[in-house]
């Protein structure tokens, strides 16, 4: 299963579908449920859909959730992008990564490397140009 989900060819098909769903949506808040799961609440804090990213031992994946709520005392992450609009989502060439471009020249790089996955915020510089 992990070979199917964690590869460039799968992401190359998934990302356009993800973009069609996220285009022009706003990131209301970002928080972590635990050290492997990050939640991007869309449109309004605590309401509507959330994009959940999970970085597990063998596989990384994302899914939409309508019931995601921050746990008590969950600190906010990536506060600079709260309220920013999603303008584009692109796969990094020949990699298990993709970039979410936001208004205000912010970019989120999602590296889907299983337990070694990461989310990196860029301001101004597009990670595809680096």
DRENTORVO-637227 format. One record per atom (N, C-alpha, C, O, CB): x, y, z. Coordinates in steps of 0.001 Angstrom, whole numbers, padded with zeros to 6 digits, always signed. Atoms other than C-alpha are relative to their C-alpha. Glycine has a CB too. Layout:
DRENTORVO-637227
XYZ
...
END
This chain:
DRENTORVO-637227
+000819-001199+000000
+000000+000000+000000
+000861+001261+000000
+000566+002208-000729
-000931-000001+001204
-000799-001221-000096
+002732+002507+000911
+000675+000342-001329
+000923+001517-001598
+001053-000149+001095
-000609-000290+001290
+004319+002146-002542
-000979+000703-000933
-000571+001518-001761
+000504-001282-000644
+001010-000642+000839
+001036+003181-004186
-000219+001448+000412
-000258+002340-000435
-001317-000768+000071
+000359-001324-000484
+000314+006185-001986
+001186+000954+000026
+001027+002133-000290
-000597-000104+001374
-001154-000864-000169
+003821+007531-001426
+000902+000001-001223
+002082-000337-001128
+000785-000421+001210
-000877-000139+001157
+005054+008047-004948
-000440+001173-000862
-001567+001659-000758
+000016-001292-000826
+000223-001171+000843
+005287+010824-007488
-001194-000183-000938
-001970+000751-001135
+001249+000299-000809
+001048+000231+001000
+002893+009238-009995
-001392+000081+000613
-002319+000595-000013
+000192-001359-000663
+001270-000115-000698
+000083+008931-007469
-000286+001471+000324
-001397+001952+000099
+000009-000853+001291
+000181-001420-000310
+000617+012530-006308
-000329+000810-001249
-001114+001755-001186
+001255+000560+000664
+000240-000716+001251
+000638+013694-009929
-001475-000074-000409
-001979+000828-001078
+000886-000572-001115
+001441+000129+000278
-002958+012437-010222
-000856+000570+001126
-001944+001090+000881
-000363-001466-000224
+000762-000468-001151
-004088+013378-006723
-000049+001523+000107
-001103+002089+000400
+000587-000573+001258
-000104-001445-000239
-002915+017005-006608
-000987+000821-000830
-001566+001757-000279
+001406+000465-000296
+001013-000779+000728
-005149+018322-009454
-001401-000133+000615
-002162+000835+000627
-000041-000442-001460
+001302+000191-000657
-008191+016827-007682
-000028+000797+001304
-001029+001440+001620
-000274-001517+000275
-000110-000766-001233
-007021+018348-004395
-000139+001492-000286
-000848+002200+000429
+001337-000291+000698
+000071-001418+000356
-006557+021738-006079
-001419+000410-000374
-001865+001491+000009
+000950+000305-001157
+001366-000354+000396
-010061+021659-007588
-000900+000161+001236
-001863+000928+001209
-000581-001077-000949
+000797-000111-001220
-011445+021216-004070
+000450+001174+000887
-000362+001758+001605
+000082-001304+000788
-000537-001026-000893
-009174+023755-002342
+000099+001389-000620
+000298+002370+000096
+001345-000414+000466
-000187-001279+000705
-009022+026517-004976
-000855+001102+000618
-002064+000956+000802
-000344-000154-001494
+000613-001207-000558
-009818+029934-003486
-000577-000180+001402
-001309+000691+001870
-001082+000470-000911
+000426+000179-001386
-010518+028484-000022
+001003+000719+000897
+002126+001003+000483
-000111-001523+000377
-000833-000717-000961
-009090+030206+003043
+000430-000944+001120
-000356-001772+001581
-000756+001220+000578
-000479+000759-001149
-006932+028635+005742
-000338+000815+001248
+000217+001891+001470
+001553-000298-000100
+000443-000717-001190
-008620+029642+008982
+000968-000183+001160
+001302+000774+001859
-001387-000465+000405
-000950+000275-001073
-006252+027939+011416
+000692-001330-000277
+000209-002154-001053
-000710-000022+001384
-000774+001243+000134
-003645+025180+011661
+000379-000441+001407
+000835+000365+002218
+001289+000197-000911
-000372+000533-001303
-003086+022924+014654
+000382-001470-000146
+000105-002098-001168
-001157+000171+001021
-000422+001405+000003
-001649+019516+015533
-000859-000773+000987
-001082-000330+002114
+001513-000139+000358
+000727+000890-000902
-003715+016696+016991
+000984-000834+000804
+000737-001155+001967
-000966-000912-000787
-001105+000710-000654
-000508+014803+017819
+001239+000241-000855
+001181+001027-001801
-000305-001555+000166
-001235-000318+000723
+003084+014709+016545
+000010-000493-001445
+000919-000148-002200
+001173-000589+000728
+000053+000509+001365
+002056+012911+013334
-001174+000552-000808
-001265+000285-002006
-000073-001498+000027
+001237-000408+000672
-001246+014624+012469
-000201+001513+000104
-000261+002066+001202
-001213-000739+000605
+000172-001448+000062
-001722+018246+011357
-001303+000320-000718
-001631-000293-001734
+001201+000674-000715
+001321-000338+000510
-005082+019865+010665
+000012+001437-000510
+000407+002361+000201
-001083-000189+001096
+000148-001318+000617
-005658+022791+008295
-001495+000272-000104
-002170-000236-000999
+000706+000074-001418
+001427-000326-000005
-009091+024207+009133
-000268+000997-001119
+000415+002016-001222
-000450+000577+001387
+000304-000842+001148
-010652+025756+006029
-001187+000910+000286
-002131+000518+000972
-000280-000858-001229
+001077-000988+000015
-012862+028858+005774
-000292+000661+001342
-000104+001872+001461
-001232-000641-000489
+000316-000598-001287
-013925+029378+009426
+000570-000861+001114
+000479-002087+001048
-001522+000173+000169
-000544+000799-001107
-012215+028340+012686
-001073-000871+000644
-002144-000386+001011
+000628+000915+001056
+000894+000915-000681
-013881+025259+014146
-001253-000393-000760
-002089-001125-000230
-000393+000586+001263
+001193+000315+000788
-016475+025022+011362
+000419-000452-001388
+001524-000154-001839
-000950+001223-000087
-000250+000393+001380
-016689+023460+007921
+001024-001112-000107
+001206-001898+000822
+000457+001185-000799
-000938+001077+000287
-014063+021214+006391
+001406+000315+000498
+001805+001470+000648
+000032-000274-001486
-001411-000114-000373
-010530+020578+007506
+000779-000981-000854
+000307-002082-001139
+000224-000276+001532
-000907+000870+000730
-007658+019124+005518
+000982-000552+001035
+001728+000201+001662
+000744+000769-001180
-000808+000657-001021
-005878+016596+007743
+001152-000736-000670
+000942-001510-001604
-000859-000976+000847
-001192+000687+000509
-002319+015415+007040
+000539-000903+001088
+000685-000488+002238
+001090+001014-000466
-000526+000983-000930
-000961+012292+008691
+001327-000525-000539
+001409-000966-001685
-001012-001159+000221
-001321+000509+000358
+002721+011309+008626
+000274-001222+000875
+000755-001091+002000
+001116+001102+000184
-000128+001231-000771
+002813+007662+009748
+001318-000705-000234
+002181-000219-000966
-001125-000928-000329
-001233+000772+000108
+005508+005024+010043
+000307-000427-001425
+001455-000341-001860
-000079-001212+000879
-000244+000514+001349
+005057+003626+006540
-000654+000836-001085
-000281+000728-002254
-000490-001412-000103
+000773-000699+001015
+002673+005983+004798
-000380+001399+000491
-000584+001621+001685
-001259-000805-000367
+000510-001345-000264
+001693+009651+004615
-001268+000153-000819
-001353-000343-001942
+001061+001119-000354
+001210-000215+000786
-001761+010700+003566
-000726+001238+000488
-000423+001782+001550
-000923-001224+000071
+000827-001152-000324
-004287+013527+003573
-001446-000373-000245
-001753-001185-001118
+000407+001247-000835
+001427+000222+000219
-008042+013532+003886
-000775+001211+000489
-000286+001981+001316
-000483-001287+000717
+000881-001075-000441
-010907+015979+004302
-000865-000519+001134
-001347-001651+001090
-000875+000532-001171
+000776+000386-001169
-012743+015900+007613
-000956+001126+000347
-000553+002289+000384
+000920-000334+001201
+000973-001036-000367
-015923+017739+008580
-000179+000098+001508
-000885+000988+001984
-001345-000282-000659
+000176+000019-001448
-015664+016936+012287
+001279+000316+000775
+001307+000144+001993
-000515-001341+000422
-001272-000278-000678
-012075+017980+013080
-000145+001191+000943
-000647+002247+000559
+001119+000271-001031
+000002-001060-001005
-011784+020046+016236
+001344-000054+000721
+001862-001140+000981
-001205-000155+001011
-001277+000033-000716
-008597+021115+017998
-000176-000570+001402
-001178-000308+002068
+000610+001406+000076
+000048+000509-001368
-007837+019253+021208
+000229+001166+000956
+000798+002188+000573
+001063-001130+000225
-000127-001049-001001
-007906+021319+024355
+001467+000408+000166
+002331-000435+000402
-000584-000469+001344
-001355-000521-000180
-004821+023521+024579
+000924-000200-001184
+002131+000011-001067
+000608-000630+001181
-000844+000207+001187
-003600+022708+021060
+000535+001348-000478
-000246+002251-000779
-000799-000711-001143
-000546-001284+000448
-001189+025485+020061
-000196+000173-001507
-000170-000807-002252
+001497+000105+000358
+000130-000238+001442
-001710+027130+016665
+001360-000098-000690
+002390+000253-000112
-000631+001384-000264
-001200+000094+000821
+000837+026462+013925
-000161+000928-001196
-001281+001257-001585
+000260-001468-000460
-000008-000795+001238
+001797+028605+010911
-000971+001189+000085
-001780+001394-000820
-000367-000893-001205
+000926-001121-000194
-000020+031682+012256
+000076+001030-001120
-000900+001738-001368
+000280+000676+001323
-000160-000974+001090
+001342+033783+009372
-000950-000278-001165
-001266+000630-001934
+001443-000008-000502
+000870+000313+001148
-000935+031946+006922
-001476-000068+000371
-002313-000320-000495
+000416-001317-000617
+001407-000019-000380
-004154+032116+008947
-000682+001146-000757
-000213+002283-000720
-000169+000164+001556
+000721-001005+000790
-006650+033968+006723
+000485+000119-001434
-000076+000904-002198
+000113+001331+000662
-000524-000060+001374
-004619+033399+003524
-000801-000932-000913
-001267-001992-000497
+001508-000383-000031
+000739+000762+000999
-006303+032135+000351
+000913-000938-000773
+002051-000592-001090
-000710+000937-000958
-000753+000977+000790
-005144+029031-001512
-000126+000380-001470
-001235+000485-001992
-000515-001464+000250
+000025-000425+001403
-004156+030043-005058
+000447-001083-000968
+000085-001048-002144
+000869+001208-000177
-000482+001045+000903
-002433+026939-006445
+000520-001183+000817
+000942-001027+001963
+001112+000548-000939
-000587+001198-000584
-001366+023372-005658
+000730-000719-001126
+000129-001033-002153
-001092-000926+000677
-000816+000627+001045
+001488+021758-007643
+000895-001079+000577
+001369-000974+001708
+000847+001045-000720
-000922+001067-000379
+003530+018568-007484
+001419+000467-000297
+001673+001097-001323
-000324-001331-000758
-001411-000253+000267
+007283+018975-007140
+000480-001042-001006
+000102-002210-000915
+000854-000044+001321
-000473+000900+001064
+009050+017439-010152
+000731-001205+000578
+001685-001056+001341
+000924+000753-000968
-000643+001270-000352
+009971+013773-009590
+000250-000174+001497
+001299-000673+001901
+001302-000119-000729
-000175+000100-001442
+009433+013911-005835
-001338-000343+000652
-002394-000191+000038
+000573+001320+000579
+001205+000287-000777
+006946+012821-003168
-000386+001241+000799
-000665+001150+001994
+000219-001220+000946
+000296-001272-000642
+006249+016468-002371
-000925+000818-000882
-000960+000649-002101
+001293+000779+000297
+000790-000959+000762
+003785+019133-003376
-000030+001330+000737
+000231+001401+001938
-001436-000526-000235
-000028-001365-000517
+003460+022882-002868
-001403+000585-000074
-002073+000499-001103
+001008+000881-000792
+001247-000755-000034
+000373+024820-001798
+000391+001470+000038
+001019+001931+000991
-000907-000402+001240
-000303-001433+000057
+000686+028464-002873
-001182+000774+000578
-002346+000457+000330
+000302+000458-001470
+001016-000786-000699
-001171+031056-000812
+000135+001472-000350
+001169+001908-000856
+000110-000197+001519
-000074-001444+000211
-002012+034734-001101
+001094+000573+000892
+001435-000014+001919
-001371+000684+000294
-001061-000633-000778
+000688+037076+000180
+001360-000639-000197
+002244-000471+000642
-000350-000032+001445
-001280+000628+000362
+003516+035076-001476
+000481-001023+001033
+001683-001154+001265
+001062+001069-000177
-000347+001101-000893
+003414+032234+001064
-000154-001312-000749
-001002-001441-001632
-000882+000013+001278
+000044+001327+000622
+004047+028620+000055
+000226-001041+001086
+001123-000896+001917
+001069-000136-001141
-000174+001130-000901
+003636+025402+002033
+000508-001185-000802
-000128-001604-001770
-001325-000350+000730
-000570+001172+000651
+005854+022507+000977
-000309-001213+000868
+000108-001282+002025
+001545+000161-000226
+000357+001237-000695
+004454+019104+001975
+000901-001109-000514
+000832-001480-001686
-001510-000360-000208
-000900+001102+000353
+007102+016362+001985
-000597-001276+000580
-000619-001457+001798
+001469+000246+000538
+000686+001213-000438
+005342+012998+002145
+000984-001158+000051
+000997-002019-000829
-001181-000334-000937
-001039+001010-000163
+008189+010820+003401
-000291-000887+001205
+000620-001208+001969
+001373+000663+000149
+000362+000833-001146
+006291+008703+005930
+000278+000713+001309
-000030+001896+001448
+000755-001319-000043
-000275-000577-001310
+007420+009290+009508
+001003+001170-000088
+001078+001985+000832
+000536-001084+000942
-000956-001087+000201
+010134+011629+008136
-000600+001134-000825
+000124+002020-001280
+001257-000526-000681
+000682-001054+000741
+007537+013795+006376
+000084+001329+000731
+000399+001385+001920
-001455-000374-000237
-000118-001319-000590
+007455+017498+006972
-000868+000980-000767
-001235+000742-001917
+001464+000465+000014
+000696-001127+000618
+005568+020710+006243
+000872+001219+000240
+001179+001554+001384
-001464+000197+000586
-000912-001139-000110
+007752+023734+005511
-000678+001226-000595
-001205+001172-001707
+001360-000289-000717
+000595-001253+000453
+006493+027313+005199
+001075+000889-000608
+002107+001144+000013
-000710+000726+001166
-000883-000950+000684
+008204+029624+002686
-000736+001325-000130
-001930+001353-000430
+000445-000537-001407
+000568-001319+000238
+007609+033356+002543
+000809+000678-001098
+002020+000861-000972
-000010+000857+001305
-000648-000694+001111
+008378+035098-000748
+000603-000910-001039
+000320-000751-002227
+001053+000884+000518
-000683+000871+000954
+010483+032368-002337
-000827-001251-000267
-001257-001930+000665
+001394-000385+000521
+000726+001206+000395
+008710+029611-004268
+000950-001187+000098
+002016-001152-000516
-000584+000133-001449
-000894+001145-000135
+010212+026226-003287
+000294-000698-001333
+001300-001398-001454
-000597-000992+000965
-000243+000617+001314
+009897+025092-006915
+001158+000687-000710
+001781+000094-001590
-001270+000065-000876
-001101-000741+000615
+012455+027770-007868
+001325-000230+000735
+002393+000079+000206
-000325+001491-000027
-001210+000163-000822
+014917+026837-005097
+000814-001190-000434
+001860-001468+000151
-000363-000144+001463
END
